[in-house]
């Protein structure tokens, strides 16, 4: 079997994989990083979003071998080493941007990519960016509030859907 090596959350990681092994499977089953959720295997839900070389990627549609030599960031690498939540995670907690939590890792990773690309997005831009992520619980309102808060913007004016 081929060997794949990459950097995951700043640390070297490697393992044997079949050619058909998805990045999400490698992260979850080989590396034990179960924060990357798999909800659909068809690129519809966004629960598996990770960053590969700085770009948001749905890891259920990328082969692990395609990430050879890449820098991969997962939800496990978002908090500080001491467990302190990053600004996005803290905003999700403060603004109740989660319910069951299944979509949350993908939402946080997508939000991080959005805020890197656009540090002060409008509410409409946040909603459009999240169109590739499904949440079956929250109705997105508090997720949008959390992302706007993480960007340092006032969330008082966000309209309910």
RACOR-V277020 format. One record per backbone hydrogen bond with DSSP energy under -1.0 kcal/mol. CO is the residue of the C=O (numbers start at 1). NH is the residue of the N-H. E is the energy in kcal/mol with one decimal. If there is no record, write none. Layout:
co=CO nh=NH e=E
co=CO nh=NH e=E
This chain:
co=2 nh=17 e=-2.7
co=4 nh=15 e=-1.9
co=5 nh=69 e=-3.7
co=6 nh=13 e=-3.0
co=7 nh=72 e=-3.7
co=8 nh=11 e=-1.6
co=11 nh=8 e=-3.2
co=13 nh=6 e=-2.9
co=15 nh=4 e=-2.7
co=18 nh=21 e=-1.9
co=21 nh=64 e=-2.9
co=22 nh=26 e=-2.4
co=23 nh=27 e=-2.8
co=24 nh=28 e=-2.4
co=25 nh=29 e=-3.1
co=26 nh=30 e=-1.1
co=26 nh=31 e=-2.1
co=27 nh=33 e=-3.0
co=32 nh=34 e=-1.4
co=33 nh=36 e=-1.1
co=45 nh=134 e=-3.0
co=46 nh=49 e=-1.4
co=47 nh=37 e=-1.3
co=48 nh=59 e=-1.4
co=50 nh=57 e=-3.2
co=51 nh=73 e=-2.7
co=52 nh=55 e=-1.8
co=55 nh=52 e=-2.8
co=57 nh=50 e=-2.4
co=58 nh=61 e=-2.0
co=59 nh=24 e=-1.9
co=62 nh=23 e=-3.7
co=63 nh=66 e=-1.1
co=64 nh=67 e=-1.7
co=65 nh=68 e=-1.3
co=67 nh=70 e=-2.6
co=70 nh=7 e=-2.9
co=71 nh=53 e=-3.5
co=72 nh=9 e=-3.0
co=73 nh=51 e=-2.6
co=74 nh=77 e=-1.5
co=75 nh=78 e=-1.6
co=80 nh=83 e=-2.4
co=84 nh=80 e=-3.0
co=86 nh=90 e=-2.8
co=87 nh=91 e=-2.0
co=88 nh=92 e=-2.4
co=89 nh=93 e=-2.1
co=90 nh=94 e=-3.0
co=91 nh=95 e=-2.7
co=92 nh=97 e=-2.9
co=103 nh=107 e=-2.4
co=104 nh=108 e=-3.0
co=105 nh=109 e=-2.4
co=106 nh=110 e=-2.4
co=107 nh=111 e=-2.8
co=108 nh=112 e=-2.4
co=109 nh=113 e=-1.8
co=110 nh=114 e=-2.6
co=111 nh=115 e=-2.9
co=112 nh=116 e=-1.6
co=113 nh=117 e=-2.0
co=114 nh=118 e=-3.6
co=122 nh=126 e=-2.2
co=123 nh=127 e=-2.5
co=124 nh=128 e=-2.4
co=125 nh=129 e=-2.5
co=126 nh=130 e=-2.1
co=128 nh=131 e=-1.5
co=130 nh=133 e=-2.5
co=140 nh=144 e=-2.8
co=141 nh=145 e=-2.2
co=142 nh=146 e=-2.3
co=143 nh=147 e=-2.2
co=144 nh=148 e=-2.6
co=145 nh=149 e=-2.6
co=146 nh=150 e=-2.6
co=147 nh=151 e=-1.3
co=148 nh=153 e=-2.3
co=149 nh=152 e=-1.9
co=155 nh=158 e=-1.3
